[in-house]
Amino acid sequence: MAETGAATASKRRALTGAVLLDLAVSPLFAWDVFTDSLGRDLGVSHALLAGVFSVGLAAFMLGVLAGGRAADAFPPRRLALIALGGTVLGLLGSAAATSAIVLFLTFGVLVGGSTGLGYATAVRVAGTVASGRGLALGLVVSAYAAGTAVLAPLASALLAAVGRSWTFVVLAGVLGVLLAIAATLVSGGVPTSRRPRDRSVRPTRPSRPVIALWLAFGLGSAPALAAFAQAGSLAGDVAVVTLAVVLLNLGNFVGRLIAGPLSDRIGRRAALHANSALLVLACIPLALGASGALALAALLLLGIQYGALSTLTPAATSDVVPAERFGTTYGLVFTSWGIAGLVAPVGAATLAPQLGYDGVFVAFLVVATGAWACVLAFTRLTRSRA
């Protein structure tokens, strides 16, 4: 009984550290808060600054890919400390930046890559717990969404009070402290499922269920990722742009939080099918050209679907691979999110002048159907594991 109590305490400590870690590595999606100030200070266009965000997305994806593999072999504490160093240096470099090129290197490459490493480490901690894995992942990945929700208004207030440079300095200090606390809470030992020099676990090609999940994650994320970039246009009214963004982010947080424990109760495959149905339901009003309250409701549903998929994907990955390969495999699956994040927003903005946003979401309905087909394939391929 004492050992069980100790194990439970250790699990709670590690998950608390993982939650704080994901909370602290969320500045990337608050980037748009800084663009007006940076544009004035550096005399550069918003289009060029949007490129910094794109580089950050790519670096984040690569950070998750490399971080997942590293998290299978090295102590979470060591990786959290690396994320701490990279994030703080990147933010301090952004404070001192005198050109857009410096921002590409500091915020784009350094902050993007370091926070991707931290995200992968936190997800690996949650994705390898012995029980209640869906709940653990829901708590950890929802912390990432919550971090952005808190960080954006904080940064906005700081920009008005102390200016761009000191805002980045203050954020570097606050996030550095959070990451230091997270590093002390997560384990300092090598993952028990794999030792750094253990050559018994050899790399293998992704299995068919993993490939199906890779496709489902990328296709299922694309409509929401486009909506995050075009929320105002989809709402159909300039006066409700802020509300549209808030509803998308609120849905993202709620979906992440509830999907994990729900999937523990009803099963991962059933939850993935429900998520696919929700995606189709959310896309239909937007494909029909809805505006006003109906469009806002569709954006809220789209945010919930995207957030839920962000939790269900690592949970489903953990169900079909052994713990010693979870980080590496999830890093590979996550690359589909990165591709969708680079292609979907640009594609939607390019096609909208010709097709209108209703036409764009007709295309996304086809994408959503394809995502559901991939979930169906995943279900069939994993039926024998039930």
C-alpha positions in Angstrom: 0.0 0.0 0.0 2.9 2.4 0.8 4.4 1.6 -2.5 1.2 2.4 -4.3 0.9 5.7 -2.4 4.4 6.6 -3.4 3.8 5.7 -7.0 0.7 7.8 -7.0 2.5 10.8 -5.5 5.3 10.4 -8.1 2.8 10.3 -10.9 1.1 13.4 -9.7 4.4 15.2 -9.3 5.5 14.3 -12.8 2.1 15.3 -14.3 2.2 18.6 -12.5 5.6 19.3 -13.9 4.4 18.3 -17.4 1.4 20.7 -17.1 3.6 23.5 -16.0 6.0 22.7 -18.8 3.3 22.9 -21.5 1.9 26.0 -19.9 5.3 27.7 -20.2 6.1 26.7 -23.8 3.1 28.4 -25.4 4.4 31.8 -26.6 4.4 30.9 -30.2 0.7 31.2 -30.8 0.7 34.6 -29.0 2.9 36.0 -31.8 0.2 38.2 -33.4 0.1 40.3 -30.2 3.6 41.5 -30.9 3.4 42.2 -34.7 2.1 45.8 -34.5 4.8 46.9 -32.0 7.5 45.0 -33.9 6.4 46.5 -37.2 6.7 50.0 -35.8 10.0 49.4 -34.0 11.7 47.7 -36.9 10.0 49.3 -39.8 9.0 46.0 -41.4 5.7 44.8 -42.9 3.2 42.5 -41.3 3.7 40.1 -44.2 7.4 39.7 -43.3 6.5 39.3 -39.7 4.0 36.6 -40.6 7.0 34.7 -42.1 8.6 34.7 -38.6 5.5 32.8 -37.4 5.7 30.4 -40.3 9.3 29.6 -39.4 8.3 29.2 -35.8 5.6 26.7 -36.8 8.2 24.7 -38.8 10.7 24.8 -36.0 8.1 23.8 -33.5 7.2 20.8 -35.6 10.9 19.8 -35.9 11.3 20.3 -32.2 8.5 17.9 -31.5 9.9 15.4 -34.0 13.4 15.5 -32.4 12.1 16.0 -28.9 9.9 12.9 -29.1 12.9 10.7 -30.0 15.0 12.3 -27.3 12.3 11.9 -24.7 12.3 8.1 -25.3 16.0 8.0 -24.3 16.9 10.9 -22.0 15.5 12.2 -18.6 12.6 14.6 -18.9 14.4 17.0 -16.5 17.3 17.3 -18.9 15.1 18.1 -21.8 13.0 20.6 -19.8 16.2 22.4 -18.9 17.2 22.6 -22.6 13.8 23.9 -23.4 14.2 26.5 -20.6 17.6 27.7 -22.0 16.4 27.9 -25.6 13.1 29.7 -24.8 14.7 32.2 -22.5 17.5 33.0 -24.9 15.1 33.2 -27.8 12.9 35.7 -26.0 15.8 37.8 -24.8 17.2 37.8 -28.4 13.8 39.0 -29.6 13.9 41.8 -27.0 17.3 42.9 -28.5 16.4 42.4 -32.1 17.1 45.3 -34.5 16.0 43.5 -37.7 13.5 40.9 -38.9 16.4 38.5 -39.7 17.3 38.4 -36.0 13.6 37.7 -35.2 13.6 34.8 -37.7 16.6 33.3 -35.7 15.5 34.1 -32.2 11.7 33.8 -32.0 11.3 31.7 -35.1 14.0 29.1 -34.8 15.1 29.3 -31.2 11.7 29.8 -29.4 9.9 27.6 -32.0 12.3 24.7 -31.7 12.7 24.9 -27.9 9.0 25.1 -27.2 8.5 22.1 -29.6 11.0 20.1 -27.6 9.3 21.1 -24.3 5.9 20.1 -25.7 7.1 16.7 -26.9 8.7 16.1 -23.4 5.4 17.0 -21.6 3.3 14.8 -23.9 5.7 11.9 -23.5 5.4 12.2 -19.7 1.6 12.1 -19.9 1.4 9.5 -22.7 3.4 6.8 -20.8 1.5 6.8 -17.4 0.2 3.4 -16.5 -3.5 4.4 -16.0 -5.8 7.3 -16.8 -3.7 8.2 -19.8 -6.5 10.1 -21.6 -7.1 12.3 -18.5 -3.3 12.9 -18.1 -2.9 13.9 -21.8 -6.1 16.1 -21.6 -4.6 18.0 -18.7 -1.2 18.4 -20.3 -2.2 19.5 -23.8 -5.0 21.7 -22.5 -2.3 23.6 -20.5 -0.7 24.6 -23.8 -3.9 26.2 -25.0 -4.4 27.8 -21.5 -0.9 29.2 -21.6 -1.6 31.0 -24.9 -4.9 32.3 -23.5 -3.1 33.8 -20.5 0.0 34.9 -22.3 -1.7 37.0 -25.0 -3.5 39.5 -22.8 -0.5 39.6 -20.4 1.8 40.5 -23.3 -0.7 43.0 -24.7 -0.8 44.8 -21.3 3.0 44.8 -21.0 3.5 46.2 -24.5 1.3 49.1 -23.6 3.0 49.7 -20.2 6.7 49.0 -20.9 7.2 48.6 -24.6 8.4 45.7 -26.8 11.9 45.0 -25.5 11.0 44.9 -21.8 7.9 42.8 -22.6 10.1 40.1 -24.0 12.5 40.4 -21.1 9.6 40.1 -18.5 8.2 37.1 -20.4 11.6 35.5 -20.5 11.8 35.8 -16.7 8.3 34.6 -16.0 8.5 31.6 -18.4 12.0 30.8 -17.2 10.8 30.5 -13.6 7.9 28.3 -14.7 10.2 26.0 -16.7 12.6 25.8 -13.8 9.8 24.7 -11.5 8.6 22.2 -14.1 12.1 20.8 -14.5 12.3 20.1 -10.8 9.0 18.3 -10.8 9.5 15.9 -13.8 11.7 12.9 -13.4 15.5 13.3 -13.5 15.9 9.6 -14.3 16.3 7.9 -17.6 12.9 6.5 -18.8 12.5 3.1 -17.3 11.3 1.7 -20.6 14.5 2.4 -22.3 18.1 3.2 -21.3 20.2 5.5 -23.5 22.6 2.8 -24.6 20.0 0.1 -24.9 20.3 -1.2 -28.5 17.6 -3.9 -28.1 14.9 -1.4 -29.2 15.6 -1.0 -32.9 13.9 1.6 -35.2 11.0 0.2 -37.1 8.9 1.5 -40.0 5.7 3.1 -39.0 2.9 0.5 -38.8 -0.3 0.9 -40.8 -2.3 2.1 -37.8 0.3 4.8 -37.3 0.1 5.9 -40.9 -3.7 6.0 -40.7 -3.4 8.1 -37.6 -0.8 10.4 -39.3 -3.3 11.1 -42.1 -6.3 11.5 -39.8 -4.4 14.0 -37.6 -3.2 16.2 -40.6 -6.5 16.1 -42.5 -8.6 16.5 -39.3 -6.5 19.6 -38.2 -6.5 21.4 -41.5 -10.0 23.2 -41.3 -9.4 24.5 -37.8 -5.8 25.7 -38.6 -7.2 27.6 -41.6 -10.0 29.0 -39.4 -7.5 30.3 -36.8 -5.8 32.4 -39.5 -9.1 33.5 -41.1 -11.5 33.8 -38.2 -12.7 37.3 -38.9 -13.5 36.6 -42.6 -15.4 33.4 -41.6 -17.4 35.3 -39.0 -18.6 37.6 -41.7 -18.7 40.8 -39.6 -15.7 42.9 -38.6 -17.4 43.8 -35.3 -17.2 40.2 -34.1 -13.7 39.3 -35.1 -12.4 39.3 -31.5 -15.4 37.1 -30.4 -14.7 34.7 -33.3 -11.0 34.3 -32.2 -12.1 33.9 -28.5 -14.6 31.2 -29.4 -12.1 29.3 -31.4 -9.6 29.4 -28.6 -12.2 28.6 -26.0 -13.3 25.6 -28.0 -9.7 24.5 -28.4 -9.1 24.6 -24.6 -12.4 22.8 -23.8 -11.9 20.1 -26.4 -8.4 19.3 -25.2 -9.6 19.1 -21.6 -12.6 16.9 -22.0 -11.5 14.5 -24.9 -9.0 12.6 -22.8 -11.1 11.5 -19.9 -14.1 10.9 -22.3 -11.9 8.6 -24.4 -10.9 6.7 -21.2 -14.6 6.0 -20.6 -16.0 5.3 -24.1 -12.8 4.1 -25.8 -10.3 5.8 -28.1 -11.8 4.6 -31.4 -15.4 5.7 -30.5 -14.0 9.1 -29.4 -12.1 9.5 -32.7 -15.3 8.7 -34.7 -17.3 11.3 -32.6 -14.6 13.8 -33.4 -14.8 13.2 -37.1 -18.6 13.6 -37.0 -18.1 16.9 -35.1 -15.7 18.1 -37.8 -18.2 17.5 -40.5 -21.0 19.1 -38.5 -18.8 22.2 -37.9 -17.8 22.6 -41.6 -21.4 22.3 -43.0 -22.7 25.8 -41.9 -19.4 27.4 -43.1 -19.7 25.6 -46.4 -23.3 27.0 -46.8 -22.0 30.5 -46.2 -23.4 31.0 -42.7 -22.8 34.3 -40.9 -23.5 35.8 -37.6 -24.5 33.6 -34.7 -24.5 30.4 -36.8 -21.0 31.0 -38.0 -19.8 31.8 -34.5 -21.4 28.5 -33.3 -19.6 26.6 -36.1 -16.3 28.2 -35.2 -16.8 27.2 -31.5 -17.5 23.6 -32.6 -14.4 23.6 -34.9 -12.3 24.8 -32.0 -13.6 22.0 -29.8 -13.0 19.4 -32.6 -9.4 20.6 -33.1 -8.7 20.6 -29.4 -10.1 17.2 -28.9 -8.1 15.8 -31.8 -5.0 17.3 -30.3 -5.6 15.1 -27.2 -7.0 12.0 -28.9 -4.0 11.7 -31.3 -1.3 11.1 -28.8 -3.7 9.0 -26.7 -4.4 6.8 -29.7 -0.7 6.6 -30.6 0.1 5.4 -27.1 -2.4 2.6 -27.5 -0.7 1.1 -30.6 3.0 1.5 -29.8 5.1 0.3 -26.8 6.1 3.0 -24.3 9.7 2.9 -25.4 8.7 4.1 -28.8 5.9 6.5 -27.9 7.9 9.7 -28.1 9.5 8.9 -31.4 6.3 7.7 -33.0 4.2 10.7 -31.7 6.9 13.0 -33.1 6.4 11.4 -36.5 2.6 11.6 -36.3 2.9 15.3 -35.3 4.6 16.2 -38.6 1.2 15.9 -40.3 0.0 18.8 -38.1 3.0 20.8 -39.2 2.3 20.2 -42.8 -1.4 21.1 -42.3 -0.4 24.2 -40.5 1.8 25.4 -43.3 -0.6 24.4 -46.2 -4.1 24.9 -44.9 -4.1 28.7 -44.0 -2.1 29.7 -47.1 -4.3 27.5 -49.3 -7.5 28.9 -47.8 -6.4 32.5 -48.2 -5.3 31.8 -51.8 -8.5 30.1 -52.9 -10.9 32.4 -51.1 -10.9 35.3 -53.6 -11.9 32.8 -56.4 -14.2 30.5 -54.4 -15.3 32.5 -51.4 -14.9 31.1 -47.9 -18.0 29.0 -48.4 -16.3 27.4 -51.4 -13.2 26.9 -49.4 -15.2 25.0 -46.7 -16.9 22.9 -49.3 -13.4 21.7 -50.1 -12.7 21.3 -46.4 -15.8 19.1 -46.2 -14.1 16.8 -48.6 -11.0 16.9 -46.4 -13.1 16.1 -43.3 -14.6 13.1 -45.1 -11.1 11.9 -45.9 -10.1 12.4 -42.3 -13.0 10.3 -41.2 -12.1 7.6 -43.7 -8.6 7.5 -42.1 -10.2 7.1 -38.7 -12.3 4.2 -40.0 -9.1 2.6 -41.4 -7.4 3.1 -38.0 -10.4 1.5 -36.3 -10.3 -1.6 -38.6 -6.5 -2.0 -38.3 -6.6 -1.8 -34.5 -9.8 -3.9 -33.9 -7.8 -6.9 -32.9 -6.1 -4.9 -30.1 -9.4 -4.2 -28.4 
